[in-house]
Amino acid sequence: MPSPKAVETKDGAVFTASNGAPVAEPYAAHRIGTNGPLLIQDFNLIDSLAHFARERIPERVVHAKAAGAHGYFEATEDISDISCASLFQKGKKTPITARFSTVGGELGSADTARDPRGFAVKLKTDEGNLDWVFNNTPVFFIRDPTKFPHFIHTQKRDPETHLKDADMFWDYLSLNPESVHQVMTLFSDRGTPNGYSHMHGYSGHTFKFVNKEGKFVYVQIHWRIRGGVQTLDNEQAGKLAGDNPDYGIELLRSEIDAGKFPTWDVYVQTMTAEQAEQFRYNILDLTKVWPHSQFPLRHIGTAVLNENPKNYFAEIEQAAFSPSHLVSGIEPSADPVLQSRLFSYPDTHRHRLGVNYQQLPVNRPLVPVANFQRDGFMAFDNQGWRPNYQSSLIPLTYKKKPYEDAKHELWLGHANVDLSFITELDFEQPRALWQKVFDDTQKAHFVHNVAVHIVNVKSAAVKKRQLSVFAAVDQSLSDRIAQAINHPTVKPLEVPPAEKANRFSLAKN
C-alpha cells in the first residue's frame, strides 16, 4: 500500500484530485490484489482519464498557432479633440494582453510560414474591454465578407487529398484580382517577419473616433515597432520552419525574459466625412490604404509587452478577441468585412469556449459586469441575487454615452449584393508598391518568392490568369515571374477604368 503521506512539489503545493482532496500517490490505481481488476471507486484514476479525454478545445479555424504576452498601453498625447474614450486620457496606463498568430496555419504549423500575422490586443480599460483585432499588413485579400470562408478554404487542405494545394491557392487569387495588393505584400519579405516582436500592426479596417460633442473622424490605427520591421528571406524562413517551427513563440518569450521588451508607438490617421467623399478610394475597402502624405500619422501612445504568460492555455489560448468589443468614443465604420467580423468573432468564441467566455480570467473586464445574462456552461460569475430582467424592485442604473450617435452617418441607396467589381483603382496601389517602394533587392525577392510557389501550380489556365493579374500591375513584373517559371509572356488582365468605381458617399441631410 502507498504511504498516506501526500506528495509535495517544490512550490509547496500538495497533489490533489479535482475536488481538492489530497492524493497519496499520483500513479497509484485501486485494484483487487496484485493482478486483479481495477476498481471504479478510484476517483483519481477516473477523474484523470476523463479529463485527459477532454483536454482539447476546438482549434481556431484561423489564427490557430500563436504567441502572446502581457503589458500596457500608455496614452502619451491629448487626443480629446477626436475621441472621448477614457483610455486616451494623457498619462493613463491600461493593461493589455496581446496574441500574435499566423492566419492559415494549424496549431502545429511553423511560425515562419509565409502568411499574414494576426495582431490582436485586449485593452482592459476602466470603461470595459476594448479589443483591437489587427494584422501585420495594412490591407487584406477581400472587401466582400462573403468571400472569406471561400478564401480560407483555399489556404487550407484539399478535401480529396488532404494536402495543401497550390492550384487552389492561386486559382482563388487569380479569380479575385482585388487580392493583388495583399499578394504583393505577402510575397515580399514582409510575408515572413522575423518573429512576432519585430513587426507593425494595422487596423486595416476604418473605425471612427468620436469626441464628447459627438463629432467623429474616420481613423486607421497603426502600431509601429520601435527599431523597425525585421524580416526573413524565403530560404531563412524555410530553414527555420524545419529547424525550429516554434521560433516566433520562443523569440518573443526569450526577449521579454531578457528585459528586451517589445515596444510599439501607436498612431492614427484621421479623415473627416467630407474628406472621405473626396478621397480617390473607398475608405470602406479593406484592399486599400490611406497615403501618409495626405493623411499623416498622429501619435497617440506607446504599447509595451513586459510579462510572459505563466500558463499559456489560460492566458493566451483562452483569450478571446473581437472587434465588437468596443468602448465609448470608438465606433465601427460601415466597412462590410468589419461588420461581418463584429458577428463572427463572438460567435466562434461561444462555439470554442462557451457562452460565458467573457467570464474567463483572461477575458474578464476589470470593471464590474451587470446585465441580465445568466446561466449557461461555466457561469463563474452568475451575478448573485440580482434580478435577471429590467426590474423596478432592484433596478440597475444606466450611464449614457457623452454623445449622441444617431446622425453619425446617413445612408441612402438601393440593396447592393455585388462588391466584387474590379477597376483600375485596384491596381494603382500595388503598382506603386512595385514601382516606387520596392528596391531592386526587394523586387528580386518578390519575383523569387512568387516563382517558387506558383511553379507548383498544375493548371496552365490558373498560371496564365495570375500572370495576367500581375501584368495589370506592371508588365515587367509579370514578365520576370514568367521567365522565372519558364512560362510565355502574358498580356494584362482587361479592367474597367477608375471612373467606374463605386466611391464612398454619404447621403445629405
C-alpha positions in Angstrom: 0.0 0.0 0.0 1.3 3.5 -0.8 2.3 5.8 2.0 -0.5 8.0 3.2 1.8 11.0 3.1 0.7 13.4 0.4 3.1 14.2 -2.5 4.5 17.7 -2.3 6.1 19.7 -5.2 8.8 22.3 -5.0 6.5 25.2 -4.6 4.8 23.5 -1.6 1.6 22.6 -3.5 0.0 19.3 -2.4 -1.2 16.9 -5.1 -5.0 16.6 -5.1 -7.9 15.3 -7.1 -10.1 17.9 -8.8 -12.3 18.1 -5.8 -9.3 19.3 -3.7 -8.8 16.0 -1.7 -5.1 15.1 -1.3 -3.9 12.0 -3.2 -1.2 9.9 -1.7 0.3 8.6 -4.9 -0.5 10.1 -8.4 0.4 6.9 -10.2 -1.5 4.5 -7.9 -4.6 2.7 -9.1 -7.1 0.8 -6.9 -7.3 -2.8 -7.8 -8.0 -6.2 -6.2 -4.8 -7.9 -5.2 -1.6 -7.6 -7.3 -3.1 -8.6 -10.6 -6.8 -8.2 -10.1 -9.3 -5.9 -11.9 -9.4 -2.1 -11.4 -12.0 -0.6 -9.1 -14.2 2.1 -10.4 -14.2 3.6 -6.9 -10.8 5.1 -7.7 -11.8 8.7 -8.3 -8.3 9.9 -9.0 -7.9 7.4 -11.9 -11.3 8.0 -13.4 -11.0 11.8 -12.9 -7.6 11.8 -14.6 -8.7 9.7 -17.6 -12.0 11.6 -18.1 -10.3 15.0 -18.0 -7.5 13.8 -20.3 -10.0 12.8 -23.0 -11.5 16.3 -22.9 -8.4 18.5 -22.6 -8.5 19.8 -26.2 -10.9 22.6 -27.0 -11.8 23.2 -30.7 -8.8 24.7 -32.6 -9.4 28.1 -34.1 -10.3 27.8 -37.8 -7.9 30.7 -38.4 -5.2 32.1 -36.2 -4.6 28.7 -34.5 -0.9 29.0 -33.9 0.1 31.9 -31.7 2.4 33.6 -29.2 1.3 36.0 -26.6 2.3 38.3 -23.7 1.0 40.9 -21.3 1.9 44.6 -20.9 0.4 48.0 -21.0 -0.7 50.8 -23.3 0.1 54.4 -22.2 -1.6 57.4 -23.6 1.1 59.9 -24.2 -0.8 62.7 -26.1 -4.0 64.6 -25.6 -6.4 63.5 -28.3 -9.7 64.6 -26.6 -10.4 66.6 -29.8 -11.1 63.3 -31.7 -12.1 60.8 -29.0 -13.6 60.8 -25.5 -12.5 57.3 -24.7 -11.2 57.2 -21.2 -8.0 55.2 -22.0 -6.8 58.1 -24.2 -6.5 60.5 -21.2 -2.9 61.6 -21.3 -0.7 59.7 -18.9 -3.2 56.9 -18.3 -1.8 53.3 -18.4 -4.1 50.4 -19.5 -3.2 46.8 -19.0 -3.1 44.7 -22.3 -2.8 41.2 -23.4 -1.5 40.6 -27.0 -1.8 37.5 -29.1 0.2 37.2 -32.4 -0.6 34.4 -34.9 -0.3 33.0 -38.3 -3.6 33.1 -40.2 -3.9 29.9 -42.2 -1.6 27.5 -40.3 -2.8 24.8 -38.0 -1.9 24.5 -34.3 1.3 22.6 -35.1 2.4 24.7 -38.1 5.6 26.7 -38.4 5.8 30.3 -37.0 7.8 31.3 -40.1 5.3 30.3 -42.8 4.5 32.8 -45.5 1.3 34.2 -44.1 -0.2 37.4 -42.7 0.2 37.6 -39.0 -2.7 38.3 -36.6 -2.0 41.1 -34.2 -4.7 41.1 -31.5 -4.7 43.2 -28.4 -7.1 43.2 -25.5 -7.1 46.6 -23.6 -8.7 46.3 -20.1 -9.9 49.9 -19.8 -11.8 51.5 -16.9 -14.8 51.6 -19.2 -14.8 47.9 -20.2 -12.7 45.8 -22.6 -11.5 47.2 -25.9 -10.2 44.7 -28.5 -8.1 45.7 -31.4 -8.0 42.7 -33.7 -5.5 43.7 -36.4 -3.0 42.2 -38.8 0.6 42.9 -39.6 -0.4 44.0 -43.1 -2.4 47.2 -43.8 -4.6 45.6 -46.3 -6.3 42.2 -46.8 -7.3 39.9 -49.7 -11.0 40.7 -49.7 -13.5 43.5 -49.4 -16.6 41.3 -49.7 -17.2 39.4 -46.5 -19.0 36.5 -48.2 -15.7 35.6 -49.8 -13.9 35.0 -46.5 -14.9 31.3 -46.0 -14.1 30.5 -49.6 -10.7 32.2 -49.4 -9.7 30.5 -46.2 -10.8 27.1 -47.6 -8.3 27.6 -50.5 -5.5 28.2 -48.0 -6.3 25.0 -46.1 -6.2 21.4 -47.2 -7.8 19.9 -50.3 -10.9 17.9 -49.3 -9.8 14.9 -51.5 -6.1 14.7 -50.9 -5.9 16.4 -47.5 -2.8 18.3 -48.8 -2.1 21.9 -49.3 -2.7 22.7 -52.9 -1.0 25.4 -55.0 -3.7 25.2 -57.6 -6.4 26.0 -55.1 -4.3 28.9 -53.7 -3.6 30.6 -57.0 -6.9 29.8 -58.6 -8.8 31.8 -56.0 -6.3 34.7 -56.1 -6.3 34.9 -59.9 -10.2 34.9 -60.0 -10.3 37.7 -57.4 -7.8 40.3 -58.6 -8.7 42.8 -55.8 -6.4 40.5 -53.7 -3.3 41.6 -55.6 -2.4 44.4 -53.2 -2.2 41.9 -50.3 -0.4 39.4 -52.6 2.3 42.0 -53.3 2.8 42.4 -49.5 2.6 38.7 -48.7 5.2 37.6 -51.2 7.6 40.3 -50.3 9.8 39.6 -47.3 7.1 41.3 -45.1 5.3 38.0 -45.5 7.9 36.2 -43.4 8.6 38.5 -40.4 11.4 37.8 -38.0 9.2 36.5 -35.2 6.3 38.4 -33.7 8.2 41.1 -31.9 9.6 42.9 -34.9 6.5 43.7 -37.0 4.0 46.5 -37.2 0.3 46.1 -36.6 -2.5 47.7 -38.6 -6.3 48.1 -38.1 -6.8 47.6 -41.9 -10.4 48.5 -41.3 -11.7 52.0 -40.9 -13.0 52.9 -37.5 -14.5 56.1 -36.1 -13.2 58.1 -33.1 -15.9 60.3 -31.5 -15.4 63.2 -29.1 -17.7 64.3 -26.3 -19.5 66.7 -28.6 -20.4 63.8 -30.9 -18.2 64.8 -33.7 -16.4 62.0 -35.4 -13.5 61.3 -37.7 -12.7 58.2 -39.6 -9.4 56.5 -38.4 -6.9 53.9 -39.4 -4.8 52.7 -36.4 -1.1 51.8 -36.7 1.2 50.1 -34.2 4.8 50.7 -35.3 7.5 48.6 -33.7 10.5 50.5 -32.3 13.7 49.5 -34.0 11.9 48.9 -37.3 10.5 45.9 -39.0 12.8 42.8 -39.3 12.1 40.1 -41.9 13.4 36.8 -43.1 14.0 35.9 -46.7 12.3 32.8 -48.1 15.2 30.4 -47.5 15.8 31.6 -43.9 12.1 31.2 -43.2 12.0 27.7 -44.7 15.1 26.5 -42.8 13.6 27.8 -39.5 10.3 26.1 -40.3 12.2 22.8 -40.2 14.8 23.5 -37.5 12.5 25.3 -35.0 8.8 25.6 -36.0 8.1 27.4 -32.7 10.7 30.1 -33.5 8.3 33.0 -33.1 6.9 31.9 -29.7 10.4 31.2 -28.4 11.9 34.5 -29.6 9.1 36.6 -28.1 9.4 34.8 -24.8 13.2 35.0 -24.6 13.3 38.7 -25.4 10.8 39.5 -22.6 12.7 37.2 -20.2 15.9 39.2 -21.1 14.3 42.5 -20.5 14.2 43.5 -24.2 10.5 44.5 -24.0 8.9 44.9 -27.5 7.6 48.5 -27.7 5.3 50.0 -30.3 4.5 53.6 -31.0 0.7 53.9 -31.6 -0.6 56.3 -34.3 -3.8 57.1 -36.0 -4.6 58.5 -39.4 -7.7 60.7 -39.4 -10.1 61.6 -42.1 -13.3 63.7 -42.0 -16.5 62.6 -43.7 -16.0 65.4 -46.2 -12.5 64.2 -47.0 -13.8 60.6 -47.3 -16.3 61.7 -50.0 -13.5 63.4 -52.0 -10.9 60.6 -51.5 -9.9 58.7 -54.6 -10.6 55.3 -52.9 -13.5 53.9 -50.9 -12.5 54.1 -47.2 -14.6 51.0 -46.6 -12.4 48.9 -48.9 -10.1 46.7 -47.0 -7.8 46.3 -50.0 -6.7 50.0 -50.0 -4.5 52.2 -47.8 -4.6 55.9 -47.0 -1.5 57.6 -48.3 0.5 59.1 -45.4 1.3 62.2 -47.5 -2.4 63.1 -47.5 -3.3 61.7 -44.0 -0.2 61.8 -41.8 0.3 59.7 -38.8 -0.7 61.2 -35.4 1.0 59.8 -32.3 -1.4 58.8 -29.6 0.5 56.5 -27.2 3.0 53.7 -26.5 2.5 50.0 -26.0 4.9 47.7 -24.2 4.9 43.9 -23.6 6.9 43.2 -20.4 5.4 40.0 -19.0 5.3 36.4 -20.3 2.3 34.2 -19.5 2.6 31.9 -16.6 0.1 29.5 -18.1 -0.2 29.6 -21.9 -3.6 27.9 -22.2 -5.3 30.0 -19.6 -3.7 33.4 -20.6 -3.3 33.1 -24.4 -5.2 30.2 -25.9 -8.4 31.1 -23.9 -8.0 34.8 -24.8 -11.0 35.8 -27.0 -10.7 38.9 -29.1 -13.5 40.6 -31.1 -13.7 43.9 -33.0 -17.2 44.2 -31.5 -15.6 44.7 -28.0 -15.6 48.5 -28.1 -15.8 51.3 -25.6 -17.4 54.8 -25.8 -15.5 57.1 -28.1 -14.6 54.3 -30.6 -17.2 53.1 -33.1 -17.1 50.7 -36.1 -17.5 52.0 -39.6 -19.8 50.5 -42.2 -16.9 48.5 -43.7 -18.7 45.3 -44.8 -15.9 43.0 -43.8 -15.6 44.7 -40.4 -19.4 44.5 -39.9 -19.3 40.7 -40.6 -16.4 40.3 -38.1 -18.5 42.0 -35.4 -20.8 39.0 -35.6 -18.4 36.1 -36.5 -15.8 36.6 -33.8 -18.1 36.4 -30.7 -19.9 33.6 -32.5 -16.8 31.5 -32.8 -15.8 32.2 -29.2 -19.2 30.9 -28.0 -18.6 27.7 -30.0 -15.0 27.3 -28.9 -15.1 28.4 -25.3 -18.8 28.6 -24.4 -21.4 31.2 -24.0 -19.7 32.6 -20.9 -16.2 33.1 -22.5 -16.2 36.7 -21.2 -16.1 35.4 -17.6 -12.7 33.6 -18.1 -10.0 35.3 -16.1 -8.0 36.5 -19.2 -11.2 37.9 -20.8 -12.9 39.2 -17.7 -13.2 43.1 -17.6 -11.6 45.0 -14.8 -14.9 46.8 -14.2 -18.0 45.1 -12.7 -20.3 43.5 -15.2 -24.0 43.9 -14.5 -26.6 42.8 -17.0 -29.4 40.3 -17.5 -27.4 37.4 -18.9 -27.5 34.3 -16.6 -26.6 30.6 -16.5 -25.1 28.5 -19.3 -21.9 26.5 -19.2 -19.2 27.7 -16.9 -21.1 30.6 -15.4 -18.3 31.6 -13.0 -19.9 34.9 -12.1 -23.7 34.5 -12.2 -24.4 37.9 -10.6 -25.8 36.6 -7.4 -29.3 37.7 -6.3 -29.7 40.5 -8.8 -32.9 40.0 -11.0 -32.3 38.8 -14.5 -34.7 41.3 -16.1 -35.2 45.0 -16.1 -36.7 45.2 -12.6 -38.4 48.1 -10.8 -37.7 46.4 -7.4 -33.9 46.3 -7.7 -33.2 48.5 -10.8 -29.9 48.9 -12.5 -28.6 52.4 -13.2 -27.7 53.4 -16.7 -24.8 55.5 -17.9 -25.4 57.2 -21.2 -22.6 58.0 -23.7 -21.4 61.6 -23.6 -22.6 62.0 -27.2 -25.4 61.2 -29.5 -24.6 58.9 -32.4 -27.9 58.8 -34.3 -26.6 61.1 -37.1 -23.1 60.0 -37.5 -23.8 58.6 -40.9 -27.0 58.7 -43.0 -27.1 56.2 -45.8 -29.3 56.2 -48.9 -29.3 53.7 -51.7 -30.6 50.5 -53.2 -29.8 47.0 -52.0 -26.5 46.0 -53.5 -25.3 42.4 -53.4 -22.2 42.8 -55.6 -19.0 44.2 -54.1 -16.7 42.2 -56.4 -16.3 44.5 -59.4 -12.7 45.3 -60.4 -11.5 48.6 -61.8 -8.1 50.2 -62.5 -8.2 51.6 -58.9 -7.4 48.0 -57.6 -4.1 48.1 -59.4 -2.9 51.6 -58.6 -1.6 51.0 -55.1 0.0 47.6 -55.9 1.7 49.3 -58.9 3.1 52.0 -56.6 4.4 49.3 -54.3 6.3 47.6 -57.1 7.5 50.7 -58.9 8.2 53.2 -56.1 8.5 51.2 -52.8 10.4 48.0 -53.6 14.1 48.5 -54.3 16.0 46.1 -56.7 16.6 43.6 -53.9 13.0 43.6 -52.8 11.9 43.2 -56.4 14.2 40.2 -56.9 13.0 38.6 -53.6 9.3 39.1 -54.6 9.8 37.5 -58.0 11.7 34.6 -56.4 9.1 34.1 -53.7 6.2 34.0 -56.1 8.1 31.8 -58.6 9.0 29.1 -56.2 5.3 28.9 -55.1 3.4 29.3 -58.3 5.6 26.9 -60.2 3.9 24.1 -58.3 0.5 25.0 -60.0 -0.5 22.2 -62.4 -3.3 24.2 -64.2 -1.9 26.2 -67.1 -5.1 28.3 -67.1 -4.5 29.3 -63.4 -0.9 30.3 -64.1 -1.8 32.3 -67.1 -4.6 34.1 -65.3 -2.5 35.1 -62.3 0.3 36.3 -64.6 -2.3 38.5 -66.3 -3.2 39.9 -62.9 0.5 40.7 -62.3 0.7 42.2 -65.7 -2.1 44.6 -64.9 0.0 45.8 -62.0 3.2 46.1 -64.1 4.1 44.2 -67.3 7.8 43.9 -66.3 6.7 42.2 -63.0 4.7 39.6 -64.9 7.4 39.0 -67.4 10.0 38.4 -64.7 7.9 35.9 -63.0 7.0 34.2 -66.3 10.7 34.0 -67.1 11.5 32.5 -63.7 9.0 29.7 -64.2 9.6 29.2 -67.9 6.2 30.5 -69.0 5.3 32.6 -72.1 4.7 36.3 -71.6 1.1 37.1 -70.7 -1.0 40.2 -71.6 -2.6 42.3 -68.8 -6.0 41.5 -67.5 -8.5 43.9 -69.0 -10.2 46.0 -66.3 -12.6 49.0 -66.5 -11.2 52.5 -65.9 -11.2 54.1 -62.4 -14.3 56.2 -63.2 -16.4 53.1 -63.0 -15.5 52.6 -59.3 -18.2 52.7 -56.6 -16.9 55.5 -54.4 -17.7 56.2 -50.8 -20.5 58.7 -50.3 -22.9 59.8 -47.6 -26.5 61.0 -48.1 -27.0 64.6 -47.4 -29.4 65.8 -44.7 
